Amino acid sequence: MSAANLAAANVPSSGWRLPCGFTFVVLALSLCACQQSRELAPGQIWGYDTRTGEGASTIQILHIERGTPLGDVYFVSVRALDVKRVGRKIRTTEVWPLAFTHEALARSLRSYQWSEKVNRPYLKQLDLWLRAARDGQAAERTFTVPLKDALNQIESDRPEAEKRRFAEVLA
C-alpha cells in the first residue's frame, strides 16, 4: 500500500482524525464507568476511598435492604482497619455491620475486587436496624457520609456514630 493510500485509510470520510491519545482516554473512561456501574450485591468485596495508612482496607457488602424510606441501605463489613478508639483501649481491625445509604456508599467505592460468600453473622444487627426503621429512626442508624468520614466519626467516639455502630469489633 502506498503512503497516500495508508494516510487515506486512517482519515475518516469527514477529513478529520482523532488523536490516538484521545481515543485511549475515551476507552479508559468507558472502562472506569463500567467498573462503577457494576450492580452491587451481597458478598462483593470492594476497594474504597481509604484513610491514610489503610490502603489495603476493603469492604464486603453483607446485605442490601431495598426500598426503605432512605432508599436502598447497604450493610457492610470494613476489613484491614487501624482504628483506635479515643478514650478507650480498643484497637480494631474489622468493623461490621455498618449501614450506609446508597449515595454514601457509592461515593466511597473505588474498585471491585472479587466476591465471596458472606460469612459474618449480622442478622441480629439487621433486626435492630429494621425495628428502628419501623419506629421512624432509620436515619439515626444509617451513615449518610462516605465510609472514611464514618470511620473517623467512630474513632472519635462521636455520639451520632455510636448509634450507627451496631458493630462487632474484632481486634
N, C-alpha and C positions, 0 to 999 in steps of 0.2 A: 504494500500500500504506500502511495506517495505521501510526502509530508503534508501536502494540501488536502488530500483525502482524509488523512489522520486528523488534521485540525478540524475539518468539516464534520467528522464523526463525533467530536467532542463538543460541538456547539449546537445547542438546541435550535429548532427552526426559527425561533424568535430572534436569534442572533446574539443573545446574551448567555453567559456562562456563570454558574455558581462556583465560587471559590471552594476548593477542596476542604479547607478548614471549616467553612460554614456548614457544609454537608455533615462533617464529623460532629459538630456541636449540636445540630438538629437531631442526629441519630442518638447521641449521648443523652440529650434531654428526653427523648422519647423513651429510652430505656429506663431512666430515672422515674418518669411518670408511670411506667408500667409497674415498677417496683412498689411505689407508694399506693397504686390503685389496687393492689392485692386485697382480696376480701379478707377481713380479719376474722379469725376463727380460734376457738379454744385449742390449746396445745402449741400454737405458734410461738416461736422464740424470735425476738426482735432486738436489734441494737437500737439504742435511743440516744438522744442528746444528753450525754452524761455530765456529771460534775467533774471538776479537775481531779485527776488521780483515779477515776473509776472507769477508765476506758474499756475495761473488759466486762463491765456490768451489762447484763441483759435483762429483758423482761419476758415472762411467759404469760400468755393470756390463759386464764383459768376458766373463765365463764363470761358469757355475754348475756345480760338481762335486757331484752328488747322491749321497746315500746313503753318505757317508763315516762313519767312527766318530764324527766330531764333528757329524754331521748334514749338511745342505747347507752347502757352503763357497762363498763368493762372492769372485771375483777382480775387483777394481775399479781404476779409474784415478781419481785425485783431481786436479782441474784448478784453476787460478787460485789457487795457494797462495802463501804468503810464508813459506817455511821456510828458516831459517838454521841450518846445522849447526854446533853448538858445537865449537870446536877445529879446524874445517876452514873453508876459504873457498868453500863451496858454497852457493849461493842457488838454491832450487828453485821452479819454478812448477807443476810437474806430477810426480806420483809414481805409478808403476804397475809391475807389478800388486801390489796388496796383497790378502792373503787374510783374509777375515772369516767368522766363524760367522754363521749366520742371525740369532741373537739380538743379537749385537753390531751388525750392520748395521741391523737393524730399529729398534734404539734410537737410531740416528743419523739415519735418513731423516726428512725433513720433507715435501717436496712433489715429486711427479712433474713433470718439466719437458717432456721430449719423448724421442723415440727416434731413433737414427741407427745406421748400420752401424758395427760395431766395426772400427776400422782401426789398432789397436795390435798389434804382434807380442808375444804373451805365451806362445806355446806352449812355448818353452824353459823359462821360469819355471814353467809349469804342470807340465811334465815333472819338474822338480826337486822340486816340491811332491808330486807323485804318488809319486816314488821315496822321499821322506822318509815319506810316509804308509804305504807298503808296509813300511818299516822301523820302524813304530810311532812316528814322530816328527811326525805331522801337527799335534799341539797346539803343538809348538815352532815351527812355521812358520805359525801362524794366529792372528790377533788375536781376542781374546775380549772386548775393551773397545770402547766406542764410538769412532767414527772420530776425533773431535778428541783423545781421550786417546792413541790410537795415533800421531797426528801429533806430539803432544808428546813421546812416547817416542822417535820417530825423530829429532826435532830435538835432543833432549838426548843423543843417541848412546848410549842405554842398550843394553847387550848383548842383552837379550831382544828388543828392537826390531830390531836389526841382523840377527838370524837370520830374522826375519819379513819383512824388506825385500828382496825379490828385485829391487827396483825399478831400472828405468832412470830416470835423473834428467835432466830437461830443464830447462835454465836459460833 
